[in-house]
């Protein structure tokens, strides 16, 4: 009787041990199923936008590329996906057809991208990458007698980030003409609450130019107005504003693909 009881107890303990092993190691086993390896050459970029006479003439967003080609799985890989981190739906591709995902941003901000791979059994592995998107605007007006107001939107493309700084560099030219005369102008930057953040007035002689620059730290979200007013003078002027919206450099480090030959060359150079 005692022998039977011992055998049953041993079998029960063995079963519990096996089940505990299965349940207890589930996470680590799943991690081993997919080896997620993603390469990307850059994690920051700048949107380029140009205006002429108040009308947009060019716009180039920022595109980041992610290469999943060296991701492996104990089972067949089914999909690769990327969540942009700006409210858009995930971009998902068939792993048997492609291993590259490109994502474009047209609004400045700091974005946390989620990269993931899923196999045919539904196992998933993921990682996050933070990217930094800044914005540069080139605004020009030629032969202007009534300058347009330049609107600058400091609202990022998500709720998780705010610009660190907005820089403005402006140059105004009073072109030389046979009957030219001085022109008096005033620059002013106002925030979304119509509060003045900086102003400057100057007189520009015929054939000369004047400049004004301002750095606005931690600008509030919303539309800022850069206004240029001709206070006195009949001459027409040429205007060029360069505005850049900047963020803290807190993006992830790039992870470019390096072949074995490239790695060996770098190692030999470091030695």
Backbone bond lengths (Angstrom), bond angles and torsions (degrees), N, CA, C in turn:
res aa  C-N    CA-C-N  psi(-1)  N-CA   C-N-CA  omega(-1)  CA-C   N-CA-C  phi
1 X - - - 1.467 - - 1.524 111.09 -
2 X 1.371 112.33 -46.23 1.460 116.56 178.39 1.505 112.31 -61.34
3 X 1.367 116.14 -35.97 1.466 119.40 179.16 1.506 111.84 -65.18
4 X 1.337 117.10 -40.36 1.463 120.80 179.06 1.529 110.89 -64.22
5 X 1.364 114.91 -43.10 1.476 118.82 179.71 1.527 111.00 -61.84
6 X 1.330 116.09 -41.05 1.464 119.59 179.02 1.514 112.34 -64.12
7 X 1.345 114.40 -39.83 1.470 117.79 179.91 1.522 111.66 -64.87
8 X 1.353 116.17 -40.96 1.466 120.30 179.17 1.527 110.42 -64.98
9 X 1.345 115.42 -42.88 1.461 119.70 179.52 1.519 111.40 -62.44
10 X 1.343 116.50 -41.78 1.462 120.85 179.11 1.523 111.09 -63.00
11 X 1.347 115.28 -42.36 1.469 119.35 -179.74 1.520 111.14 -64.74
12 X 1.363 114.89 -39.15 1.468 119.25 179.86 1.523 111.39 -64.67
13 X 1.355 115.03 -44.67 1.465 119.43 179.13 1.523 111.56 -62.88
14 X 1.347 115.20 -39.13 1.460 119.34 179.27 1.513 111.35 -63.70
15 X 1.340 116.37 -42.29 1.460 120.56 179.28 1.530 111.30 -64.37
16 X 1.344 115.81 -44.09 1.476 119.75 179.01 1.518 110.84 -61.53
17 X 1.344 115.21 -39.86 1.459 119.13 179.62 1.507 111.43 -63.14
18 X 1.339 116.03 -41.53 1.473 120.02 179.45 1.524 110.71 -65.13
19 X 1.364 115.44 -43.90 1.469 118.65 -179.62 1.522 110.93 -65.56
20 X 1.323 116.34 -41.03 1.471 119.83 178.85 1.507 110.77 -61.67
21 X 1.320 115.98 -38.62 1.459 119.70 178.46 1.503 111.18 -64.12
22 X 1.334 116.43 -41.08 1.464 120.22 -178.91 1.526 110.77 -65.90
23 X 1.363 113.84 -49.69 1.462 116.86 -176.67 1.525 111.80 -72.45
24 X 1.300 116.57 -40.28 1.458 120.53 -175.79 1.503 113.55 -66.87
25 X 1.317 118.92 -30.12 1.463 122.22 -175.95 1.522 112.70 -103.41
26 X 1.342 116.77 14.01 1.464 119.52 -174.41 1.522 111.48 -58.24
27 X 1.351 116.99 -46.31 1.463 120.04 -176.60 1.519 111.53 -64.08
28 X 1.335 116.36 -46.28 1.453 119.03 -177.20 1.520 111.07 -66.59
29 X 1.340 116.15 -37.22 1.466 118.21 178.54 1.518 110.51 -65.48
30 X 1.359 116.13 -40.17 1.463 119.09 -179.32 1.520 110.63 -65.83
31 X 1.336 116.54 -36.89 1.454 119.22 178.62 1.521 111.50 -60.98
32 X 1.321 115.61 -33.11 1.461 119.37 -177.59 1.525 112.15 -77.46
33 X 1.340 116.34 -19.68 1.459 118.92 -176.06 1.521 111.86 -65.12
34 X 1.346 117.17 -37.83 1.467 121.51 -178.95 1.522 108.73 -124.06
35 X 1.304 116.17 126.60 1.464 121.80 174.24 1.526 107.10 -101.84
36 X 1.338 115.27 96.49 1.464 120.57 -175.01 1.525 109.67 -81.43
37 X 1.325 115.79 114.34 1.467 122.35 178.90 1.527 107.18 -126.93
38 X 1.330 116.42 114.97 1.467 121.15 -178.45 1.521 108.76 -125.55
39 X 1.319 116.07 132.09 1.466 121.52 178.87 1.526 109.92 -110.67
40 X 1.347 114.92 141.49 1.473 121.20 179.17 1.520 107.70 -152.57
41 X 1.326 114.80 134.29 1.473 120.97 -172.40 1.524 113.78 -80.85
42 X 1.322 117.46 -27.17 1.464 119.36 -176.04 1.517 110.47 -146.69
43 X 1.336 115.51 154.01 1.460 120.77 178.02 1.533 111.29 -131.39
44 X 1.316 117.32 17.37 1.471 119.78 174.07 1.525 109.44 -148.74
45 X 1.309 115.03 153.91 1.458 119.99 179.70 1.511 110.10 -167.52
46 X 1.340 116.16 171.84 1.463 121.74 -176.35 1.520 110.67 -128.68
47 X 1.311 115.81 126.72 1.461 121.32 172.77 1.526 108.05 -69.84
48 X 1.332 116.52 133.92 1.467 121.56 -179.76 1.526 109.00 -112.95
49 X 1.339 115.23 124.06 1.465 120.30 -177.70 1.524 109.42 -135.58
50 X 1.334 116.57 138.32 1.469 120.65 -178.42 1.521 110.38 -130.99
51 X 1.339 114.17 141.63 1.466 121.64 176.04 1.523 109.04 -125.90
52 X 1.325 115.49 145.49 1.460 121.80 174.19 1.520 107.84 -135.46
53 X 1.322 115.83 119.84 1.457 119.78 -179.45 1.513 113.24 61.91
54 X 1.321 116.93 31.29 1.458 120.97 178.40 1.514 115.58 86.53
55 X 1.336 117.57 -4.53 1.473 121.45 -179.60 1.524 110.25 -111.53
56 X 1.315 116.24 138.01 1.459 119.71 178.41 1.524 110.29 -69.58
57 X 1.340 115.87 131.41 1.468 119.43 179.96 1.524 111.92 -114.69
58 X 1.339 117.78 -15.41 1.459 119.38 176.66 1.521 110.20 -158.90
59 X 1.326 115.13 151.81 1.463 121.42 177.93 1.523 107.95 -153.60
60 X 1.325 116.11 127.07 1.465 121.10 177.55 1.518 108.81 -130.21
61 X 1.330 115.87 116.33 1.455 120.53 177.69 1.520 111.06 -77.24
62 X 1.335 115.15 -177.17 1.461 121.64 179.49 1.524 108.72 -110.21
63 X 1.333 116.25 127.15 1.464 121.75 -179.49 1.524 109.87 -115.40
64 X 1.315 115.42 131.04 1.464 121.91 174.51 1.528 108.58 -111.83
65 X 1.335 115.74 140.16 1.464 121.52 -178.22 1.522 110.09 -116.43
66 X 1.333 115.97 137.23 1.459 122.26 -178.51 1.528 109.76 -127.26
67 X 1.330 115.32 128.55 1.463 122.84 -174.67 1.533 109.73 -111.09
68 X 1.334 116.06 112.77 1.467 122.58 -179.20 1.532 112.11 -96.24
69 X 1.327 117.53 10.23 1.464 120.74 -168.41 1.525 113.92 -59.54
70 X 1.308 117.39 -26.52 1.471 119.32 -177.03 1.531 112.80 -100.01
71 X 1.329 115.94 13.81 1.467 120.50 172.85 1.532 109.19 -76.94
72 X 1.330 117.02 136.67 1.464 121.88 -178.46 1.527 110.33 -128.14
73 X 1.334 114.96 162.10 1.455 120.85 -179.05 1.523 110.44 -146.14
74 X 1.335 115.98 149.95 1.463 119.87 173.90 1.518 110.94 -66.42
75 X 1.330 115.61 -24.05 1.459 122.12 176.26 1.526 107.54 -118.49
76 X 1.293 117.91 -178.19 1.458 119.93 -179.64 1.516 111.17 -72.71
77 X 1.325 116.87 136.39 1.463 121.29 176.34 1.525 110.00 -75.29
78 X 1.315 115.59 137.23 1.459 119.79 -177.93 1.527 112.40 -104.28
79 X 1.338 117.97 -51.70 1.462 120.49 -177.53 1.528 111.35 -139.65
80 X 1.333 114.14 155.68 1.452 122.67 166.40 1.524 106.00 -118.63
81 X 1.336 116.99 145.45 1.457 118.53 -178.24 1.529 111.40 -144.80
82 X 1.334 114.71 160.58 1.464 122.64 -179.69 1.520 108.75 -142.93
83 X 1.329 117.12 122.93 1.460 122.18 172.58 1.529 107.44 -97.32
84 X 1.348 119.01 118.93 1.475 121.41 -173.27 1.527 115.03 -67.55
85 X 1.327 117.79 -23.28 1.456 119.06 179.44 1.513 114.78 83.12
86 X 1.342 116.88 13.59 1.468 120.13 179.55 1.529 111.87 -124.15
87 X 1.330 115.69 18.76 1.461 119.63 179.58 1.512 114.48 96.92
88 X 1.317 117.42 -13.57 1.462 119.68 177.12 1.524 110.56 -74.12
89 X 1.322 115.55 156.41 1.460 120.44 177.55 1.524 110.33 -68.14
90 X 1.321 115.59 157.78 1.460 120.70 179.05 1.525 110.89 -63.15
91 X 1.321 115.45 144.69 1.469 122.08 172.84 1.519 106.57 -93.02
92 X 1.328 117.22 119.93 1.456 121.43 -176.34 1.522 109.81 -123.27
93 X 1.334 116.32 134.52 1.459 120.88 179.07 1.519 110.04 -126.79
94 X 1.330 115.74 156.58 1.462 122.57 176.71 1.529 108.40 -75.62
95 X 1.324 116.60 121.86 1.462 120.49 -176.51 1.519 112.82 -65.02
96 X 1.326 118.01 -20.99 1.461 120.76 179.73 1.519 111.97 -82.66
97 X 1.335 117.07 -10.58 1.462 120.89 -177.31 1.522 113.39 -108.22
98 X 1.334 117.08 -31.84 1.458 120.05 -177.31 1.525 109.96 -156.32
99 X 1.317 115.40 158.88 1.472 120.45 177.88 1.522 111.07 -128.89
100 X 1.329 117.43 15.97 1.463 121.36 -177.45 1.520 111.08 -124.75
101 X 1.326 115.21 133.74 1.462 120.97 175.53 1.527 108.48 -126.29
102 X 1.337 115.57 127.96 1.463 122.08 174.34 1.524 108.58 -108.28
103 X 1.325 116.79 140.93 1.459 120.84 176.03 1.522 108.69 -133.66
104 X 1.330 116.26 132.02 1.463 121.49 -178.43 1.521 110.57 -108.65
105 X 1.333 115.65 141.46 1.465 121.94 174.91 1.524 109.06 -117.65
106 X 1.328 115.20 133.43 1.460 120.81 178.18 1.526 112.40 -115.41
107 X 1.347 116.18 4.77 1.459 121.52 176.24 1.525 107.53 -131.20
108 X 1.329 116.46 134.95 1.459 120.97 -178.45 1.528 111.09 -64.34
109 X 1.341 116.12 157.94 1.454 121.04 177.91 1.519 111.74 153.90
110 X 1.330 115.77 175.56 1.461 122.98 171.80 1.522 106.57 -105.09
111 X 1.327 116.72 127.35 1.459 120.72 -174.31 1.530 110.95 -124.75
112 X 1.326 115.83 134.88 1.458 121.42 174.78 1.523 107.94 -98.65
113 X 1.313 115.29 108.86 1.463 122.44 -178.94 1.523 109.02 -90.84
114 X 1.331 116.86 136.46 1.463 122.02 175.06 1.529 108.33 -107.63
115 X 1.320 115.63 118.23 1.463 122.24 177.56 1.521 108.48 -102.10
116 X 1.328 117.32 138.66 1.461 119.62 -176.88 1.520 111.22 -147.33
117 X 1.340 114.71 152.98 1.464 122.61 173.55 1.519 107.34 -130.29
118 X 1.325 117.06 139.94 1.471 122.78 179.78 1.514 109.16 -127.78
119 X 1.340 116.85 136.74 1.467 119.36 178.63 1.525 110.75 -96.96
120 X 1.321 116.45 -179.76 1.469 121.44 -174.01 1.520 112.48 -69.21
121 X 1.329 117.78 -15.58 1.464 121.27 177.34 1.525 112.44 -94.62
122 X 1.325 116.94 3.29 1.452 120.49 178.63 1.507 114.91 87.87
123 X 1.315 117.88 4.51 1.463 121.00 175.65 1.531 109.10 -72.69
124 X 1.334 116.40 141.87 1.466 121.41 -176.38 1.523 111.44 -132.15
125 X 1.315 115.52 141.30 1.468 121.93 171.39 1.519 107.23 -127.34
126 X 1.345 117.57 142.04 1.459 119.33 -179.21 1.521 111.51 -143.66
127 X 1.318 114.97 165.28 1.457 122.91 175.56 1.514 108.58 -151.39
128 X 1.321 117.09 159.87 1.460 121.27 179.19 1.518 110.45 -113.15
129 X 1.320 115.29 147.04 1.465 123.23 176.66 1.521 107.42 -135.08
130 X 1.336 116.78 128.87 1.464 121.29 178.60 1.525 108.95 -97.24
131 X 1.339 116.33 128.95 1.462 120.98 178.85 1.529 109.59 -119.46
132 X 1.333 114.66 151.18 1.472 121.82 -178.55 1.530 108.84 -115.31
133 X 1.338 116.23 124.92 1.465 121.71 179.90 1.526 108.14 -121.42
134 X 1.324 116.50 116.72 1.455 121.77 178.09 1.532 109.98 -106.90
135 X 1.324 116.90 178.34 1.468 119.65 -172.05 1.525 109.82 -142.09
136 X 1.330 115.78 128.17 1.455 122.21 177.07 1.527 109.03 -120.08
137 X 1.330 115.98 130.71 1.466 121.44 -178.13 1.523 109.30 -123.93
138 X 1.325 115.78 127.75 1.464 122.94 176.81 1.535 107.83 -109.70
139 X 1.325 115.58 114.37 1.467 121.54 -175.45 1.528 108.76 -116.16
140 X 1.337 117.19 123.03 1.468 120.92 -178.88 1.523 110.82 -131.48
141 X 1.326 114.54 142.99 1.465 122.09 171.54 1.515 107.46 -135.85
142 X 1.316 116.56 135.96 1.459 121.42 -179.98 1.524 110.22 -116.29
143 X 1.336 114.81 138.28 1.468 121.09 175.29 1.525 110.96 55.03
144 X 1.332 115.97 48.84 1.461 120.61 -174.87 1.520 111.35 -98.08
145 X 1.333 115.53 131.68 1.452 121.37 174.01 1.516 112.12 -104.86
146 X 1.353 116.37 -8.59 1.466 121.67 -179.75 1.540 107.37 -148.20
147 X 1.318 117.73 82.47 1.462 121.01 -173.03 1.528 113.24 -57.66
148 X 1.329 115.17 142.87 1.462 121.38 176.68 1.530 109.76 -78.06
149 X 1.329 115.44 154.85 1.463 121.10 173.32 1.523 109.19 -81.98
150 X 1.313 116.82 128.30 1.457 121.69 178.22 1.523 108.48 -90.31
151 X 1.336 116.97 121.12 1.456 122.17 178.22 1.527 109.57 -94.77
152 X 1.330 116.44 131.20 1.462 121.97 -176.42 1.523 108.39 -124.27
153 X 1.317 116.63 115.01 1.468 120.68 -177.29 1.522 110.08 -93.55
154 X 1.329 116.94 114.00 1.464 121.32 -178.77 1.534 112.32 -95.20
155 X 1.341 117.67 6.98 1.465 120.53 179.53 1.522 110.03 -77.05
156 X 1.333 118.53 122.61 1.470 120.71 -179.68 1.522 111.44 -75.67
157 X 1.319 115.12 174.05 1.461 120.89 -176.73 1.509 114.61 -83.14
158 X 1.335 118.22 3.31 1.464 121.27 174.62 1.517 109.07 -150.15
159 X 1.333 115.84 174.17 1.462 120.34 -176.14 1.521 112.93 -88.21
160 X 1.329 117.05 -8.80 1.466 120.09 -170.47 1.526 114.22 -89.46
161 X 1.313 118.48 -2.53 1.464 118.99 -174.93 1.521 110.89 -140.40
162 X 1.324 115.44 156.46 1.458 122.32 174.62 1.523 108.62 -137.14
163 X 1.336 117.76 147.07 1.464 119.34 179.12 1.526 111.36 -61.23
164 X 1.316 115.39 146.92 1.465 121.25 175.58 1.525 110.63 -83.90
165 X 1.344 115.43 -34.56 1.468 118.44 -174.42 1.527 110.27 -160.90
166 X 1.322 114.91 148.76 1.463 121.25 169.01 1.524 107.04 -121.43
167 X 1.325 116.79 124.69 1.460 120.73 -179.92 1.530 109.02 -111.24
168 X 1.325 114.79 141.04 1.464 120.79 178.88 1.518 108.61 -129.89
169 X 1.320 116.24 129.72 1.468 122.24 173.86 1.529 106.75 -129.13
170 X 1.318 116.11 117.63 1.463 120.82 -175.20 1.521 110.61 -123.19
171 X 1.319 115.30 139.02 1.472 121.87 175.94 1.527 108.12 -128.01
172 X 1.326 115.99 129.44 1.463 121.34 178.13 1.519 108.40 -121.46
173 X 1.323 115.63 130.41 1.465 121.92 -177.77 1.529 110.28 -113.49
174 X 1.323 114.67 136.69 1.460 121.31 171.74 1.532 106.65 -105.24
175 X 1.345 117.42 93.07 1.468 120.23 -173.41 1.527 111.97 -59.22
176 X 1.318 114.46 143.71 1.465 120.18 -179.97 1.526 109.96 -71.45
177 X 1.307 116.88 130.67 1.465 123.27 176.90 1.525 109.09 -135.67
178 X 1.348 117.91 159.64 1.476 119.59 -178.26 1.520 113.84 -56.38
179 X 1.330 116.87 -35.93 1.466 120.67 -179.33 1.523 110.47 -113.08
180 X 1.315 115.76 31.86 1.458 120.65 -175.75 1.514 113.36 -67.32
181 X 1.323 114.56 156.80 1.465 121.30 179.62 1.526 109.08 -146.34
182 X 1.320 117.89 166.51 1.466 119.93 178.85 1.534 111.59 -64.92
183 X 1.332 114.29 156.39 1.459 121.15 176.93 1.522 108.33 -130.69
184 X 1.317 116.96 131.77 1.458 121.46 176.04 1.527 109.05 -102.12
185 X 1.335 116.23 130.75 1.466 120.79 -176.15 1.533 109.93 -132.36
186 X 1.341 114.69 162.20 1.463 121.67 174.40 1.519 109.26 -137.85
187 X 1.347 114.61 129.72 1.462 120.83 170.90 1.532 108.32 -96.19
188 X 1.319 116.82 147.57 1.465 120.11 170.55 1.526 109.68 -152.86
189 X 1.343 115.05 136.80 1.457 122.43 175.28 1.521 108.26 -111.61
190 X 1.341 116.84 125.95 1.464 121.32 177.18 1.517 109.91 -121.03
191 X 1.340 116.49 148.41 1.462 121.05 -178.76 1.529 110.25 -90.13
192 X 1.338 118.01 -179.46 1.474 120.07 -177.93 1.525 114.30 -61.36
193 X 1.334 116.79 -17.92 1.462 120.62 177.21 1.526 111.98 -93.70
194 X 1.342 116.85 11.17 1.474 124.01 -179.24 1.518 112.78 67.35
195 X 1.340 116.82 17.04 1.462 120.51 176.37 1.523 109.64 -84.09
196 X 1.313 116.69 135.10 1.459 120.95 -179.73 1.526 109.77 -72.26
197 X 1.332 116.26 129.46 1.471 121.43 178.87 1.522 111.85 -106.42
198 X 1.335 116.88 -3.86 1.458 120.68 178.72 1.512 110.57 167.01
199 X 1.339 116.27 145.78 1.459 120.14 179.24 1.525 109.35 -152.46
200 X 1.329 115.18 154.32 1.470 120.13 176.93 1.518 108.88 -157.00
201 X 1.339 115.10 138.72 1.464 121.28 177.12 1.522 109.30 -119.90
202 X 1.322 115.70 147.68 1.467 119.96 179.37 1.520 109.51 -158.51
203 X 1.318 115.03 164.37 1.462 121.27 174.07 1.526 108.58 -112.77
204 X 1.322 115.92 134.71 1.466 121.25 -179.04 1.526 108.55 -113.91
205 X 1.313 115.78 121.13 1.459 120.49 178.45 1.531 110.45 -71.79
206 X 1.308 115.86 158.94 1.466 121.34 178.50 1.529 110.24 -57.99
207 X 1.337 116.93 128.26 1.459 122.03 178.83 1.519 113.81 84.23
208 X 1.333 118.69 5.99 1.460 121.36 -179.17 1.533 110.19 -119.25
209 X 1.330 114.79 177.30 1.461 118.99 178.01 1.525 109.67 -138.42
210 X 1.327 115.60 168.78 1.462 122.14 178.99 1.522 108.18 -142.16
211 X 1.327 115.54 153.71 1.458 119.71 -177.72 1.525 111.12 -130.47
212 X 1.321 115.66 158.34 1.461 123.16 176.80 1.514 108.16 -147.57
213 X 1.314 116.58 137.24 1.464 120.42 177.87 1.516 109.07 -136.32
214 X 1.322 114.68 150.77 1.458 121.02 179.41 1.522 109.11 -151.03
215 X 1.331 116.71 139.78 1.457 122.60 174.54 1.521 107.33 -114.61
216 X 1.316 116.01 118.52 1.460 121.15 179.93 1.528 108.26 -106.29
217 X 1.337 115.86 110.34 1.460 120.59 -177.93 1.528 111.14 -81.89
218 X 1.318 114.96 137.42 1.465 123.12 177.93 1.530 112.13 48.60
219 X 1.326 117.02 58.03 1.471 119.50 179.65 1.527 110.64 -63.31
220 X 1.325 116.10 143.37 1.457 119.24 177.78 1.528 109.58 -70.96
221 X 1.316 115.33 159.74 1.465 120.04 179.76 1.529 110.67 -69.67
222 X 1.322 114.75 144.57 1.453 118.95 175.75 1.522 112.33 127.88
223 X 1.321 114.79 -171.99 1.460 121.23 -174.84 1.527 111.31 -91.10
224 X 1.330 115.59 117.40 1.457 121.99 173.28 1.532 108.54 -96.08
225 X 1.324 116.35 148.34 1.470 121.18 179.28 1.522 110.03 -115.25
226 X 1.337 115.21 127.81 1.463 121.09 172.00 1.522 106.79 -105.71
227 X 1.330 115.50 111.76 1.454 121.11 -174.92 1.527 110.20 -111.64
228 X 1.323 115.44 136.11 1.459 121.62 175.40 1.525 107.39 -122.84
229 X 1.329 115.51 123.13 1.459 120.64 -175.66 1.527 109.96 -118.60
230 X 1.330 115.78 134.19 1.466 120.70 172.10 1.525 106.80 -87.07
231 X 1.322 115.76 108.30 1.465 120.76 -176.04 1.524 112.09 -80.46
232 X 1.346 115.61 -36.62 1.458 119.57 -177.75 1.521 109.30 -155.81
233 X 1.324 116.76 141.88 1.459 121.44 179.26 1.509 111.78 118.40
234 X 1.314 115.21 151.56 1.459 121.35 -177.71 1.521 113.15 -103.93
235 X 1.329 116.33 -13.08 1.470 118.67 -177.93 1.532 110.96 -68.07
236 X 1.316 114.41 148.60 1.468 119.93 174.32 1.525 108.97 -88.69
237 X 1.308 116.49 153.57 1.460 121.10 -172.08 1.531 111.38 -125.62
238 X 1.325 114.49 158.15 1.470 122.29 172.79 1.532 108.55 -105.80
239 X 1.300 116.13 136.85 1.473 121.24 -172.44 1.522 110.16 -127.05
240 X 1.330 115.92 139.02 1.459 120.54 172.19 1.530 109.62 -142.63
241 X 1.338 115.78 115.28 1.462 122.15 174.94 1.527 108.57 -107.55
242 X 1.313 117.02 134.67 1.464 122.05 170.38 1.526 107.22 -117.48
243 X 1.329 115.82 117.90 1.464 121.84 -178.93 1.522 108.77 -118.86
244 X 1.333 115.76 132.98 1.467 120.59 178.21 1.520 108.82 -129.61
245 X 1.335 115.96 130.67 1.471 122.60 176.30 1.518 107.35 -104.18
246 X 1.327 116.29 121.43 1.464 122.48 -170.82 1.530 111.70 -117.11
247 X 1.356 114.56 155.47 1.467 122.01 178.44 1.523 109.89 -128.80
248 X 1.335 115.84 162.21 1.449 120.46 173.98 1.525 109.34 -60.76
249 X 1.346 116.61 139.46 1.470 120.88 -179.17 1.526 109.55 -80.07
250 X 1.332 116.16 72.50 1.456 122.06 -176.94 1.523 112.10 -115.32
251 X 1.331 116.42 21.35 1.453 120.10 179.97 1.531 111.50 -74.36
252 X 1.331 115.41 162.74 1.465 120.42 176.33 1.524 110.02 -67.81
253 X 1.320 115.72 154.31 1.467 119.76 176.10 1.524 109.62 -71.01
254 X 1.332 118.13 144.09 1.472 120.03 175.93 1.524 111.09 -61.24
255 X 1.308 115.40 156.20 1.465 121.11 178.36 1.529 108.75 -133.81
256 X 1.334 117.37 69.10 1.468 120.18 -177.32 1.520 111.76 -70.17
257 X 1.319 115.36 152.42 1.459 119.65 176.83 1.523 109.64 -75.75
258 X 1.319 115.66 135.00 1.456 121.09 176.56 1.524 108.59 -127.11
259 X 1.324 115.37 125.92 1.454 119.12 176.31 1.519 109.13 -70.95
260 X 1.326 116.39 166.55 1.466 120.67 179.22 1.521 111.26 -58.97
261 X 1.328 116.35 -38.13 1.466 120.29 179.92 1.525 111.16 -63.26
262 X 1.352 116.03 -41.97 1.452 119.74 179.73 1.521 110.89 -65.18
263 X 1.339 116.51 -40.86 1.455 120.12 179.50 1.513 111.80 -64.29
264 X 1.354 115.33 -40.05 1.459 119.14 179.28 1.522 110.69 -65.37
265 X 1.361 117.17 -39.41 1.455 120.43 179.60 1.525 110.91 -64.01
266 X 1.343 117.05 -41.79 1.465 120.75 -179.98 1.523 110.56 -65.35
267 X 1.328 115.94 -40.37 1.465 119.35 179.41 1.521 111.26 -64.34
268 X 1.338 116.69 -40.29 1.455 119.69 -179.21 1.527 110.65 -68.67
269 X 1.364 116.61 -35.43 1.458 119.21 179.05 1.524 110.98 -67.75
270 X 1.347 116.28 -38.75 1.464 119.53 -179.09 1.508 111.21 -68.46
271 X 1.341 117.30 -30.33 1.463 121.21 177.49 1.519 110.91 -70.94
